[in-house]
Amino acid sequence: MNETTPHAATKRGSFTGKIGFVLAAAGSAVGLGNIWRFPYLAAKYGGGIFLLVYILLSLTFGFSLMIAEIAIGRKTGKSPVSAFKSLDHRFAFLGYLAAAIPAIILPYYSVIGGWVTKYAFGFLLGEGGEMAKETYFGGFISQPFEPVLWFLLFVALTALVVLFGVQKGVEKVSKFMMPVLIMLMIFIVIYMLATTDGAGAGVAYYLKPDFSKFSVMTVVAAMGQLFYSMSLAMGIMITYGSYMKKEISIERSVHQIEIFDTGVAILAGLLIVPACYAFSGGDPAALGKGPSLMFGVLPQVFERMPGGGVIGFVFFVTVLLAALTSSISLMETVVSTLMDKFKWDRKLCCLAVLGVCLLLGLPSSLGYSAWSSFKVLGMQILDLFDFISNSIMMPLLALITCVFVGFVIKPSTVVEEIECSGKFGWRRLFTVTIRYVAPVFLLAILISSVLDAFGIVKI
């Protein structure tokens, strides 16, 4: 095993302090998955029992993976490619895999971010009634030009923030966006629960544990959601960890990130499940996952609410903030990797990543219009990129990372870095989880995700 290089935060960007780091990392974790996937899974797998399983896994499985990645980043002071190589040159391939994942996700994620931007502007201009029509979303994404323009706007906003650097860009924007996002979500939840007839029954459906629905798939679904929701196995937490100062407690920071992430997911459920439940007359089928919920059902819900046009606008602005904080972290990870690898300045790296993002994003956008006939394994281009990155590469990277930390560099390497800023209270839990528990869970996620993609088992 190679000797690690000194912490290099002073030679590259760094967060000013704990608040900046936590809000930036939480912003990365809080994204579209919290808002359009978590409510669907919670409703499908027993409401309260799903929430309980999710929280328990967050405190064990999610905690251990996140703390390992952040510690690796801070210990090496490098982005993923250089970080893994400096710890053990035989595992340099993990760094390249970690760098490839955000590079694949960012383009198609930005396409969806463009859709969100379109809906936010649409509600602002009073077009909510038009957007509530069942055929509107399909008609919009099937156009060859307009979705591309909104995609370009979204990715340009992302690049602009990253261009300003860690402190003036990523940290500053996260400090603004995250509190605003939380306040807007709380406002919408209170308003929707107060003005929607039948919302109480929806809240009971969402929060009351239904033990008859508990199964192995409840655990697998909760693990999968946690895995994607917390920005694990994307190189993001390694990159953000490399910007973290030594005196900041990694352990306490991870707990706070988990609180932010889980809190937003639960709020999203309170926002969406009761309203959709009341709107559909108690039909769980209305809580479809993905675009069908976000761009199909919810505009119809807003249309039937008093002041629905304003609430729809506030909702999509909230979703836009969540999408931007995640896209910023994805782009920052790729930019940081290029800066470390090729010693380019930030401006050149941003331009390079922006160019690649545009090239890879266009097929995802056109996959619903000009290139709609092109499918692989029955998947549209965007769905294919999502399957490759989320269902294959991320679980695989996380699985090998657990083996790497648990049996190659050993948990003591991570523990040593964490204890630079104080005693590691959850040391024993971390060691057992990273060595024995997480690998089993990750293998289950990998298998179930592939089975789900091929329609054998539905999550």
C-alpha positions as CSV (number, residue, x, y, z in Angstrom):
1,M,0.0,0.0,0.0
2,N,1.3,3.4,-1.0
3,E,1.9,6.2,1.5
4,T,-0.8,8.8,1.3
5,T,0.0,12.3,0.3
6,P,-0.4,15.2,2.7
7,H,-3.8,16.8,2.9
8,A,-4.0,19.2,0.0
9,A,-7.0,21.3,0.8
10,T,-4.9,24.4,1.0
11,K,-3.7,23.9,-2.5
12,R,-7.1,23.5,-4.0
13,G,-10.6,24.7,-2.9
14,S,-11.9,24.2,0.6
15,F,-15.1,24.9,2.5
16,T,-14.9,27.8,4.9
17,G,-16.2,25.7,7.8
18,K,-18.6,23.0,9.0
19,I,-21.8,24.7,8.0
20,G,-20.7,25.2,4.4
21,F,-19.6,21.5,4.1
22,V,-22.8,20.1,5.7
23,L,-25.1,22.3,3.5
24,A,-23.2,21.5,0.3
25,A,-23.1,17.8,1.1
26,A,-26.8,17.8,2.1
27,G,-27.6,19.7,-1.1
28,S,-25.9,17.0,-3.1
29,A,-27.9,14.3,-1.2
30,V,-31.2,16.1,-1.6
31,G,-32.3,15.8,-5.2
32,L,-35.0,14.5,-7.4
33,G,-34.8,11.1,-5.9
34,N,-36.1,12.4,-2.6
35,I,-39.1,14.1,-4.2
36,W,-40.3,11.7,-6.9
37,R,-39.1,8.3,-5.7
38,F,-39.2,8.3,-1.9
39,P,-43.0,9.0,-1.7
40,Y,-43.8,6.3,-4.2
41,L,-41.8,3.7,-2.4
42,A,-43.1,4.7,1.1
43,A,-46.7,4.4,-0.1
44,K,-46.0,1.1,-1.8
45,Y,-44.2,-0.6,1.0
46,G,-46.4,0.1,4.0
47,G,-45.9,3.8,4.8
48,G,-44.7,4.0,8.4
49,I,-42.9,0.6,8.3
50,F,-40.9,1.8,5.2
51,L,-40.0,5.0,7.0
52,L,-38.8,3.0,10.1
53,V,-36.7,0.7,7.9
54,Y,-35.3,3.6,6.0
55,I,-34.2,5.5,9.1
56,L,-32.6,2.4,10.6
57,L,-30.6,1.8,7.4
58,S,-29.7,5.5,7.2
59,L,-28.1,5.2,10.7
60,T,-26.1,2.1,9.8
61,F,-25.7,1.3,6.2
62,G,-25.8,4.9,4.9
63,F,-23.7,6.3,7.7
64,S,-20.9,3.8,7.2
65,L,-20.6,4.3,3.5
66,M,-20.8,8.1,3.6
67,I,-18.3,8.4,6.5
68,A,-15.8,6.1,4.6
69,E,-16.0,8.2,1.4
70,I,-15.7,11.5,3.2
71,A,-12.7,10.2,5.2
72,I,-11.0,8.9,2.1
73,G,-11.4,12.4,0.5
74,R,-10.1,14.3,3.5
75,K,-7.2,11.9,4.2
76,T,-5.9,12.2,0.7
77,G,-7.0,15.8,-0.1
78,K,-7.8,14.6,-3.7
79,S,-10.6,13.8,-6.0
80,P,-11.6,10.1,-6.6
81,V,-9.1,9.0,-9.2
82,S,-6.1,10.3,-7.3
83,A,-7.5,9.4,-3.9
84,F,-7.9,5.7,-4.5
85,K,-4.5,5.5,-6.3
86,S,-2.7,7.2,-3.5
87,L,-4.1,4.8,-0.9
88,D,-3.3,1.7,-3.1
89,H,-2.3,1.9,-6.7
90,R,-3.9,-1.5,-7.4
91,F,-7.3,0.1,-6.8
92,A,-6.8,3.1,-9.0
93,F,-9.6,1.7,-11.3
94,L,-12.1,2.5,-8.5
95,G,-11.3,6.2,-8.9
96,Y,-11.9,6.1,-12.6
97,L,-15.2,4.2,-12.0
98,A,-16.2,6.8,-9.4
99,A,-15.3,9.7,-11.9
100,A,-17.2,8.0,-14.7
101,I,-20.5,7.7,-12.8
102,P,-21.2,11.5,-12.3
103,A,-20.0,12.1,-15.9
104,I,-22.8,9.7,-17.1
105,I,-25.4,10.9,-14.6
106,L,-25.0,14.7,-15.1
107,P,-26.1,14.9,-18.7
108,Y,-29.4,13.0,-18.4
109,Y,-30.1,14.5,-14.9
110,S,-29.8,17.9,-16.5
111,V,-32.3,17.0,-19.1
112,I,-34.8,16.2,-16.3
113,G,-33.7,19.4,-14.6
114,G,-34.6,21.2,-17.8
115,W,-38.1,19.7,-17.6
116,V,-38.4,21.0,-14.0
117,T,-37.3,24.5,-15.1
118,K,-39.9,24.5,-17.9
119,Y,-42.7,23.7,-15.4
120,A,-41.5,26.3,-12.9
121,F,-41.6,29.0,-15.6
122,G,-44.9,27.6,-16.9
123,F,-46.6,28.0,-13.5
124,L,-45.0,31.4,-13.1
125,L,-46.7,32.5,-16.4
126,G,-50.0,31.1,-15.4
127,E,-50.0,28.0,-17.6
128,G,-50.7,25.6,-14.8
129,G,-54.1,24.7,-16.2
130,E,-52.6,23.8,-19.6
131,M,-49.8,21.8,-17.9
132,A,-52.4,19.8,-15.9
133,K,-53.8,18.2,-19.1
134,E,-52.9,14.5,-19.3
135,T,-51.4,14.9,-22.7
136,Y,-49.3,17.9,-22.0
137,F,-46.1,16.3,-20.7
138,G,-45.9,13.7,-23.4
139,G,-46.4,16.5,-26.0
140,F,-43.7,18.6,-24.5
141,I,-40.9,16.0,-24.3
142,S,-41.8,14.8,-27.8
143,Q,-40.8,18.2,-29.3
144,P,-37.3,18.2,-30.8
145,F,-36.3,21.7,-29.9
146,E,-37.9,23.2,-26.8
147,P,-36.8,20.5,-24.3
148,V,-33.2,20.9,-25.6
149,L,-33.4,24.7,-24.8
150,W,-34.5,24.1,-21.2
151,F,-31.8,21.5,-20.8
152,L,-29.2,24.0,-22.1
153,L,-30.5,26.6,-19.6
154,F,-30.3,24.2,-16.6
155,V,-26.8,22.9,-17.4
156,A,-25.6,26.5,-18.0
157,L,-26.9,27.5,-14.5
158,T,-25.1,24.5,-13.0
159,A,-21.8,25.4,-14.8
160,L,-22.0,29.0,-13.7
161,V,-22.1,28.0,-10.1
162,V,-19.2,25.5,-10.4
163,L,-17.2,28.1,-12.3
164,F,-17.0,30.3,-9.3
165,G,-15.2,27.6,-7.3
166,V,-15.8,25.9,-3.9
167,Q,-16.3,28.8,-1.6
168,K,-17.8,31.5,-3.9
169,G,-19.8,29.0,-6.0
170,V,-20.7,25.6,-4.4
171,E,-20.7,26.7,-0.8
172,K,-22.3,30.1,-1.2
173,V,-25.1,28.8,-3.3
174,S,-25.7,25.8,-1.0
175,K,-25.9,28.1,2.0
176,F,-28.7,30.0,0.2
177,M,-30.5,27.2,-1.6
178,M,-30.8,24.6,1.2
179,P,-32.6,26.8,3.8
180,V,-34.9,28.2,1.2
181,L,-35.7,24.7,0.0
182,I,-36.6,23.6,3.5
183,M,-38.7,26.6,4.2
184,L,-40.6,26.3,0.9
185,M,-41.3,22.6,1.5
186,I,-42.6,23.2,5.0
187,F,-44.9,26.0,3.6
188,I,-46.3,23.8,0.9
189,V,-46.8,20.8,3.2
190,I,-48.8,23.0,5.7
191,Y,-50.8,24.6,3.0
192,M,-51.7,21.4,1.2
193,L,-52.7,19.6,4.3
194,A,-54.8,22.5,5.4
195,T,-56.6,23.0,2.1
196,T,-57.0,19.5,0.7
197,D,-60.1,17.6,1.6
198,G,-59.3,14.0,2.6
199,A,-55.6,14.8,3.2
200,G,-55.9,13.4,6.8
201,A,-56.6,9.9,5.4
202,G,-53.6,10.3,3.1
203,V,-51.4,11.2,6.1
204,A,-52.5,8.1,7.9
205,Y,-51.9,6.0,4.8
206,Y,-48.4,7.5,4.6
207,L,-47.3,7.4,8.2
208,K,-49.2,4.5,9.8
209,P,-47.1,1.3,9.7
210,D,-48.8,-1.5,7.7
211,F,-46.9,-4.5,8.9
212,S,-48.8,-6.8,6.5
213,K,-46.8,-5.1,3.7
214,F,-43.4,-5.7,5.3
215,S,-41.2,-8.1,3.3
216,V,-37.6,-8.5,2.2
217,M,-38.4,-6.2,-0.7
218,T,-39.3,-3.5,1.8
219,V,-35.8,-3.6,3.1
220,V,-34.3,-3.9,-0.4
221,A,-36.4,-0.9,-1.7
222,A,-35.4,1.2,1.4
223,M,-31.7,0.3,0.8
224,G,-31.9,1.2,-2.8
225,Q,-33.6,4.6,-2.1
226,L,-31.1,5.4,0.6
227,F,-28.2,4.5,-1.7
228,Y,-29.3,6.8,-4.4
229,S,-30.6,9.6,-2.1
230,M,-27.4,10.1,-0.1
231,S,-25.1,10.6,-3.2
232,L,-23.1,7.5,-2.3
233,A,-20.7,5.8,-4.8
234,M,-20.6,8.8,-7.2
235,G,-17.3,10.2,-6.1
236,I,-19.2,13.3,-4.7
237,M,-18.5,12.7,-1.0
238,I,-14.9,11.9,-1.7
239,T,-14.5,15.2,-3.6
240,Y,-16.4,17.2,-0.9
241,G,-14.4,15.4,1.8
242,S,-11.2,16.6,0.1
243,Y,-12.4,20.2,0.6
244,M,-13.1,19.6,4.3
245,K,-10.9,21.1,7.0
246,K,-9.2,18.7,9.5
247,E,-10.7,20.2,12.6
248,I,-14.3,19.5,11.5
249,S,-15.9,16.4,12.9
250,I,-16.7,14.0,10.1
251,E,-18.9,11.9,12.4
252,R,-21.2,14.8,13.5
253,S,-21.3,16.2,10.0
254,V,-22.5,12.9,8.5
255,H,-25.3,12.7,11.1
256,Q,-26.4,16.2,10.2
257,I,-26.3,15.4,6.5
258,E,-28.5,12.3,7.2
259,I,-31.0,14.5,9.1
260,F,-31.2,16.9,6.2
261,D,-31.6,14.2,3.6
262,T,-34.2,12.1,5.6
263,G,-36.1,15.2,6.7
264,V,-36.5,16.4,3.1
265,A,-37.6,12.9,2.0
266,I,-40.2,12.7,4.7
267,L,-41.4,16.2,3.9
268,A,-41.7,15.3,0.3
269,G,-43.8,12.3,1.3
270,L,-46.1,14.5,3.4
271,L,-46.4,16.9,0.5
272,I,-47.2,14.4,-2.2
273,V,-48.8,11.3,-0.7
274,P,-51.8,12.8,1.1
275,A,-52.6,15.2,-1.8
276,C,-52.4,12.4,-4.5
277,Y,-54.2,10.0,-2.2
278,A,-57.1,12.5,-1.8
279,F,-57.0,13.4,-5.5
280,S,-57.3,9.7,-6.6
281,G,-59.9,8.7,-4.0
282,G,-57.4,6.5,-2.2
283,D,-56.0,4.8,-5.3
284,P,-52.3,4.0,-4.7
285,A,-51.8,3.7,-8.4
286,A,-51.8,7.5,-8.6
287,L,-48.5,7.5,-6.9
288,G,-46.5,6.3,-9.9
289,K,-42.8,6.9,-9.7
290,G,-40.8,9.2,-11.9
291,P,-42.2,11.6,-14.5
292,S,-45.7,10.2,-14.3
293,L,-46.0,11.5,-10.7
294,M,-44.0,14.8,-11.0
295,F,-45.2,16.0,-14.4
296,G,-48.5,14.2,-14.8
297,V,-50.4,13.7,-11.5
298,L,-49.2,16.7,-9.4
299,P,-50.1,19.4,-11.9
300,Q,-53.6,18.0,-11.9
301,V,-53.6,18.1,-8.1
302,F,-52.5,21.7,-8.1
303,E,-55.2,22.6,-10.6
304,R,-57.9,21.4,-8.2
305,M,-56.5,23.3,-5.2
306,P,-57.4,26.8,-4.1
307,G,-54.4,29.0,-5.2
308,G,-53.0,25.9,-7.0
309,G,-51.2,28.1,-9.6
310,V,-49.1,29.7,-6.9
311,I,-48.5,26.5,-5.1
312,G,-47.5,24.7,-8.3
313,F,-45.0,27.4,-9.0
314,V,-43.6,27.2,-5.4
315,F,-43.4,23.5,-5.7
316,F,-41.5,23.4,-8.9
317,V,-39.1,26.1,-7.7
318,T,-38.5,23.9,-4.7
319,V,-37.8,20.9,-7.0
320,L,-35.6,23.1,-9.2
321,L,-33.5,24.0,-6.1
322,A,-33.1,20.3,-5.2
323,A,-32.2,19.4,-8.8
324,L,-29.6,22.2,-9.0
325,T,-27.9,21.4,-5.7
326,S,-27.4,17.8,-6.9
327,S,-26.3,18.8,-10.5
328,I,-23.8,21.2,-9.0
329,S,-22.2,18.4,-6.9
330,L,-22.1,16.1,-9.9
331,M,-20.4,18.7,-12.1
332,E,-18.0,19.7,-9.3
333,T,-16.9,16.1,-8.9
334,V,-16.0,15.8,-12.6
335,V,-14.3,19.2,-12.7
336,S,-12.3,18.4,-9.6
337,T,-11.1,15.1,-11.2
338,L,-10.0,16.9,-14.3
339,M,-8.2,19.6,-12.3
340,D,-6.3,16.9,-10.3
341,K,-5.6,14.7,-13.3
342,F,-4.5,17.2,-15.9
343,K,-3.6,20.2,-13.8
344,W,-5.9,22.4,-15.8
345,D,-7.5,25.5,-14.3
346,R,-11.1,25.5,-13.2
347,K,-12.4,27.6,-16.1
348,L,-11.0,25.2,-18.7
349,C,-12.3,22.2,-16.8
350,C,-15.7,23.7,-16.5
351,L,-15.8,24.3,-20.3
352,A,-14.7,20.8,-21.0
353,V,-17.3,19.2,-18.7
354,L,-20.0,21.5,-20.1
355,G,-19.1,20.5,-23.7
356,V,-19.2,16.7,-22.8
357,C,-22.4,17.2,-20.9
358,L,-24.1,18.9,-23.9
359,L,-23.0,16.1,-26.2
360,L,-24.2,13.3,-23.9
361,G,-27.3,15.1,-22.9
362,L,-28.7,15.7,-26.4
363,P,-29.3,12.0,-27.1
364,S,-31.2,11.7,-23.7
365,S,-33.4,14.7,-24.7
366,L,-34.0,13.7,-28.3
367,G,-34.7,10.1,-27.1
368,Y,-38.3,11.1,-26.7
369,S,-38.6,12.9,-30.0
370,A,-36.3,12.6,-33.0
371,W,-34.6,9.5,-31.7
372,S,-37.6,7.9,-29.9
373,S,-37.3,4.8,-32.1
374,F,-33.8,4.0,-30.8
375,K,-34.0,1.7,-27.8
376,V,-31.7,-0.7,-26.1
377,L,-33.3,-3.6,-24.1
378,G,-36.6,-1.8,-24.5
379,M,-35.2,1.3,-22.8
380,Q,-35.2,4.9,-24.0
381,I,-31.7,6.5,-24.1
382,L,-32.2,8.4,-20.8
383,D,-33.5,5.3,-19.1
384,L,-30.5,3.3,-20.5
385,F,-28.0,5.8,-19.0
386,D,-29.9,5.7,-15.7
387,F,-29.9,1.9,-15.6
388,I,-26.1,1.7,-16.4
389,S,-25.1,4.3,-13.8
390,N,-27.7,3.7,-11.0
391,S,-28.4,0.0,-11.3
392,I,-25.0,-1.4,-12.3
393,M,-22.0,1.0,-11.7
394,M,-23.0,2.6,-8.4
395,P,-23.8,-0.6,-6.5
396,L,-20.7,-2.2,-8.0
397,L,-18.5,0.7,-7.0
398,A,-19.9,0.7,-3.5
399,L,-19.4,-3.0,-3.1
400,I,-15.8,-2.9,-4.1
401,T,-15.2,0.2,-2.0
402,C,-16.5,-1.7,1.1
403,V,-14.0,-4.6,0.3
404,F,-11.3,-2.0,-0.2
405,V,-11.9,-0.2,3.1
406,G,-12.8,-3.4,5.0
407,F,-10.0,-5.7,4.0
408,V,-7.3,-3.8,2.0
409,I,-6.6,-0.4,3.7
410,K,-8.5,-1.7,6.8
411,P,-11.2,0.3,8.8
412,S,-8.4,1.6,11.0
413,T,-7.2,3.9,8.2
414,V,-10.7,5.6,8.1
415,V,-11.0,5.6,11.9
416,E,-7.6,7.3,12.2
417,E,-8.7,10.1,9.9
418,I,-12.1,10.5,11.7
419,E,-10.4,10.8,15.1
420,C,-8.2,13.7,13.9
421,S,-11.1,15.8,15.1
422,G,-12.2,13.8,18.1
423,K,-13.3,10.4,19.4
424,F,-15.2,8.2,16.9
425,G,-18.2,7.1,19.0
426,W,-19.7,4.8,16.3
427,R,-16.4,3.1,15.5
428,R,-17.5,-0.5,16.2
429,L,-20.7,-0.1,14.2
430,F,-18.8,1.3,11.3
431,T,-16.2,-1.5,11.3
432,V,-18.8,-4.3,11.4
433,T,-21.1,-2.6,8.8
434,I,-18.4,-1.8,6.3
435,R,-16.9,-5.2,6.4
436,Y,-19.8,-7.6,6.7
437,V,-23.2,-5.9,6.5
438,A,-22.9,-3.3,3.7
439,P,-21.4,-5.8,1.2
440,V,-24.4,-8.1,1.6
441,F,-26.9,-5.2,1.3
442,L,-25.1,-3.9,-1.8
443,L,-25.1,-7.3,-3.5
444,A,-28.9,-7.4,-2.8
445,I,-29.4,-3.9,-4.3
446,L,-27.3,-4.8,-7.4
447,I,-29.3,-8.0,-8.0
448,S,-32.7,-6.5,-7.3
449,S,-32.0,-3.4,-9.5
450,V,-31.1,-5.6,-12.4
451,L,-34.2,-7.8,-11.9
452,D,-36.3,-4.7,-11.6
453,A,-34.9,-3.2,-14.9
454,F,-35.8,-6.4,-16.7
455,G,-39.3,-6.6,-15.2
456,I,-38.6,-9.8,-13.2
457,V,-39.1,-8.1,-9.8
458,K,-40.8,-4.7,-9.5
459,I,-39.4,-2.2,-7.0
